[in-house]
Amino acid sequence: MFHKGGCVFRLRSAVLAGALLASPCGMLAQHGGGGGHLGGGTGGGGGRGSGVDVKDDLKDFHAALAVQASSQQIVDYNLMLMSTEAAGAELKAFVELAGKERNASEIARHDKTLVGAVETARAANKKFIEAFSDRQKAGLREITKKLGRADSELAQQTKTLDQEVEANVASPQMETSAQKLDHALASFRSRQLDLGEEMGIGNADNGQDLTFKIAPVRSSVSFANQPIAITTTGVISKGANEGGQNTFRLQLVVDMSELQQNITEVLRAELDKAESCGEQIAIQSATLTPREPASLVAVHLHFERWACRGRDSITEMVEGNGTLEVKLTPAIAEGGLRLVPEIGRVDAEGFVGELLRSGSLGDALRDKIAESILSVAQRGGDFKATLPPAAQGNAVLRQARFEGTGSGKLMVVLDGEIRVSSEKATSLASEMKRQRPPQETVPR
């Protein structure tokens, strides 16, 4: 991904740095005879054939070092780039659908998915840039300005297409807007690649610093015959090689946004009860929001308890409304993902409040909510579905956390590692290269 000028600069800087470290005295001895230029001088101030001052080289060298990405930034950059590619895949699916049919409701549904994917990509881009050090912000100011302009154009074109879908405009007009959005998204990605070049981020093929992107994997979990779509992306990066074992760093990102959008219906399917002689629970509304590194579920419900005395005598014992908040904190137990649920704020009066705070009702709701959210997160993080064959059975989950995007969408980030032999490491790298998505190019 490096342009020629960038490669020449890095090589020249590396050689200069090596020379300074290897023979500092010799370099300094030559300093006086050339009017401050390296290598002595001949007429007119002399200097090296290139005419470049040592101070200029050192200045450029230190400036380049100042903006270099850290190991964590490399992972975050690739995740950001994957979210942009996922938005491109959603746009492609939208264009194909719009070209085949004019089912307004189906197109509108895909439009919402597309808009959400673009928002996620833009939020990831913003989050990545905001995490820069002060020196990176200063050194990368120009390229981030260009990326900012590309981001604004992407937002505008997305808004235009979304408005046309809502208005159900004619196909030619919608196709034209989709083409403009495609160009804006490609330009946005191109600027991200430029940023990666400046920060020294790239997919090296020397076997020492390999970073591979896992293509988006789509799956679903059904609740009462309602499927909840999940999209998982990820990064596999080469780590250490010790004792014949190769370690790869693994990070998966599970998009939980569709679960967020349908959390009320999901919890109704899981929690509603209507026992004629017993408990009746009706979920009125629910929300699912990020509380990094945890998430928070807030449920508004109506509760009744009825008792039956004889065949024809039914008496209402308890009735009331309540609000229950449950905090869900990810944890790793026996190598697998778990959620630790904790009841937080309870807003209810009387006996219903007691049942929610410390009774069987609160405990049952807490556990069922955790079980429902966990089933979606586990499906998205299924190694058998997301990892190439050479990695399956060798991957271990180490950490997990919930994260929110700038627009409030919920993600589950799973960190782990893959340990394989040298033979399997070669096979893994080969499999990842085959599935690596083609690079897009945009006219400058």
N, C-alpha and C positions, 0 to 999 in steps of 0.2 A: 504493500500500500504506500510505499514511500516514493515520492517523485525524485528525479535524478539529482536536482539541486540539493534536496535534503540529505541524500546519501553522501554526496561529495562533502557537504559541510560536516556531517558526523564523522566521516573518515578523517578529514583534515584535523578536526578537533581532537580526535582520539590520538592521532600521530603526534600532534603537538604536545598533548598532555603526557604521552609516554616519553617524549624527548625531554621534557622538563624534569620529569621524575628520574629518568635514567642518568642524565648528565647536567645537573643544574649549574655546576661550576663552569663547565665548558660553554654553556649558553651565556652565562653572565660575562665570561671573559671576552666574548665577541661583541658585547654590548657597546663598549666605548668607541670602537673604531668606525662605526657606521652611522654616526649621527643619531643614535638611538634606534637603529634598525638592525634586525637580525642578520648576521653573516658578514658584517663589515661593509664598506662602501667604496665605490669608485665614482668619483665625479658626480656633481649634482645631488649630493646627499646620499648616493648609493642605496643599498638596501637589497633585499631579496628579489629574485626575478619577478615574483608575483606583485611586489610593491605593497604587501600587506604588513602592517605593523604588528609586532608581537602583542602589544596591548589590545589591538583590535581583535586578534584571534582569541586572546584570553577572555575578552569581554563577551564575544559571541559564545565562547565555550561555556562560561558561567551562566549566561542567559539561557542557553539550551538546557543546562542542568536544572535551572530553577523551575522550569515548566514540565519536567519529566514526570510521568504518572507513577504513583506508588503502586504496589502490587494490588491493594484493594481497589484503587481507582481503575486499574485495568479490568478487573472483574466487573465493577460498576459500569464502566464504559461499554463493555460487551453486552451487558444486560440492557442498557439504554438503547444500544443499536438493535437489539432483538425486538424491543417494543416498537421501534420504528418499522422493522421488517414485518412484524405482526400486523401493524396498521396497513402496510402495503398489501398483505394477503387478504385482509378484510375488504380493501378497496377493489381488488381484483374479483373477489366473490360477488361484491355488489354490482360491478359492471356486467359480469356474466349473467346475473339474475335479471337485471334491468333490460338486458338485450333479448332475453328469452320470453318474458311475460310482462304484462301490465297489471299484475295483482297488486293493487295499491297497499293493502295491509301487509303483504309479504315484503314488499320493497321498503315500507316504513320500518318494519322490524329489523331488516338488515341495515337500514340507515342508522338506527340507534346503535347497533353493534359497531358499525364503522366509526361513528362519532365518538363512541366510548374508547375505541382503540386508538384513535388519533389523540384524544385527551390524555390517555395513559402515556403515549409516546412523548407528548409535549411536557407532561409532568415529570417524566423520568429525565428528560433533557434538562429541565430547569433545576431539578434536584442535584444532578451531576455537577452542573456549573456552580451552583450555590455552595458546594462543598470545597471549592478551590481554596488553596492557601492565598495569602495576600500577594505573594510573588507570582503565583500562577495567574491570578486575576490581572496583574499588571502586564505580565509577559504575553498573555493570550487575549488582550483587550480587543485587538482588531478582528481576530478570527471569531471571537464570541459576538462582536457587533454584527458581523455578517450572518452568523447563525441566528441571532436574534431577529434580523430582518426576514430570514427564511421562515422562522417560527411564526412571525406575524402574518406572512403571506399564507402559510399553511392554515392558520386559524381562520383567516378570512375566506379562503376557498372552501373549507369545511362548512362554515356557516352558510355560505351561499348555496351549496348543494343540499344541506339540511332544510333550508327554507323552501327550495324548489320541490323537495320530496313532500313536505307538508302541504304545499299548494297543488301537488299532483300535476306538474307541468308536463308538456309534451316530451316525448322521448328524445328528439334531437337536441332540445335545450338542456335536458338533464345529462345527456351523453357529453355535450360540450363542457358542462361544469365538472363532470367526473374526470375528463381529460385534463382540465386545468388543475384539479386537485391532485391528480397523479403527478403532474409536472412539479407542483409545489412540494409534494411529499418527497419526490426524487431529489429536488434541490436541497431540501432540509437534510436528507440523509447524506448528500454529497458534502454539505458543510460539516456534518458530524464526522465524516471521514477525514476531512481537512484538519479538524480539531485533533483527531486521533494521531495523525501524522506529526503535528506539532508537539504532541505530548509523548511521542515515541512509542505509541501503541500500534501493534500490528500482529498479524498471524504469522509468526516466524515458522519456517519449515526446516529448521536445523535440528529438530528433535530435543532441543534443550528448553525452549520457551513456547511450547505449543498451546494455543488457546482455541478451543472449538466451541461453536455455538450449537446447541441442540435445537433442531427445528421444532416449531410449535406443535404440541401434541394435544389433540382435542378428545375429551371424554365427557361423560355425564353421569349424574346420579339421579334416580327417580324417587320422588316422594308422592305417593298416592297417584301414580301414573303421570306426574308432571316432571319432565326431565329438566335438570339444572345443568347447563353447559359449563365446562371447565376447560381452560386453556393453560397449558404448562409450557414454559420456556426454560432454558438453562444454559449453563456454561461449564465446560470441562477444561481445566487448565493443567499443564504439566507441572509437577512438583519435583521433589527430591528422588534420587535413586540410591537406595541403601541396601547393601547385602543382597543384590539380585532382585530386590523388590522395587517396583516403580509406583510412586504415589501421585495420583491425580486429584486435584481439588475439584469438588463438585458443588454447584449451586443451582437449585431449581427455584423457579418463581411460579406460584400457582395463582392465577387470576380468579378471585372469589367474587367479582363484581355482580355476576348474574345471581348468585345466591343472595347478595345484598338486596338486589332489586325485588327478589321474590321471597324474602325472609318471612313476611307475614303469612303467605300461603303455605310455605314449608312448615312453619311451626303450627299452623292450624291442622295440617295433615298429621303431624306427629303428636300434638298435645290435646286437641279437642276431645272431649268426652261427653256422652249424653246418657248416663245411666238413670233409668227411671227410679230405681231405689239405690241411691248412692251419690257419687260426685258427678257434677256437670261443670265442664270447663269450656269456655268459649274465648279463643284468642281474638281480641278486637284489632290490635295492630302490634307491629314489632319493628325494631330497627337493629341493624348490625353495623357497627362503626369501629374503625381502628383506634386502639389506645396503646401505641407501640411501647413494649414489644407484645402486648396482649391485644385482645379485642373485647368489645362490650356489646352485649345483647340486652335491649330494653323491651320488655313485654308488657302490654296493657291487656288485662283479661277480666272476664266476669266469671264468678265462681258461685255455685250453689251446691248444697248438700241436702238430700232428701232421705227420709226414713219411711219405711213401709211397716204399718201395723195392721196385720191381717191382709186379706185379699183386696179389700176395697178402701183401705185407709192409707193415704199417702200424705205425709206431713213434711213441710219445708223446715229444715233445722237452721240452715245458715245461708245467707245471700250477701254478696257484696262485690265491688270492683276493686282492683288493685293494680299496682305497677311494680314489676320486679326487674332488677338489673342483675345480670350475671357477667362477671369478668372471667374471660377464658385466657389462660396463660399456657403457651406451648411448652412441652417438656419432652425429653427423650427418655424412654424407659425400655430396656431390653432391646435397644437398637431401633425401636419404632416410635412413631409420633403419637403423643398423647396430649390431651388438653386438661389442665387443672382448673375446674370450675369453682368460682367463689361468689357467693351471694353478696351483693353490695347494697345499694339503696332499695328500700321497700317502702312504697307509699300505699298504705291500706289501713283501714280502721277495724277495731273490734277483733272478733275471732278470726276473720279472714286474714288480718294483719299478722296475728299470732301464727296461723298456719303457714304463712309465707316466710316469716322470719325464722322460726325454729321448729316448725311442724313438718309432717310428712309431705304436705303439698309443696312447700318450697324446695325440699330435697328432691322430690320427684321431677319437678319442673327443671331444676338446675341440671340434674343428670341427663335428662332427655334433650335439653338444649345443647349441652356439650356433645352428646352422642351424634346429634344431627349435623352440627358444624364439623365435627371430626370426620365423619364419613365422607364429606366433600373434600376436605384437605388431604385425607389419606388417598383418595382416588387420584387427585391431581399429582400427588407425590409418589405414585406407584413406580418403583424402579423398573419393573418388568415392562411397563408401557412406555416409559420415557427414555430409558438408557439403551444403547446398542448392546447386542448379545455379548460382546467381549467384556462388558462392564457388569452385566447382571450376575448376581451372586458374589460379587467382590466389592460392592458399594456398601458403605456404612454411614448412617445418619448421625451427625454430631451435634448440631444445633438447629433450632427452629424459632421463628419469630413472625409476628404479624407486622405488616407495614402498610401505610396509607400513601396514596399518591396525592398530588396537589389538589386533585378534584375530590378527594375523600374516598376513593376506591380502595377496597381491601385486597391485599396480597398476602400470601404465606410464602416466606422465604426459608428454604431448607438448605442448610450447609452440611456437606459431608465430604467423604473422601473415597477414592477407589484405589485399592492396592492390588497390583497384578505383577506377574513375572515379566521379564524383558520380552519374552516371546509374545505374551498376550498384550503387552504395551504396544508393540508394533501393530498387532491386529486391531487394537482399539483405535490407534491413530489412523489406520487405513480406513476403518469403518466411518470414523468421524469426517474424514476428508471427503468420502464419497457422498455423504449426506449434507455437506456444507452447502448452503444456498449460493447460487451464482451472484457475483458482485454486479451491482448496477452502476452504470456510468451515465453521467449527465454532461452535456456540452457546457463548457465553462463560459 
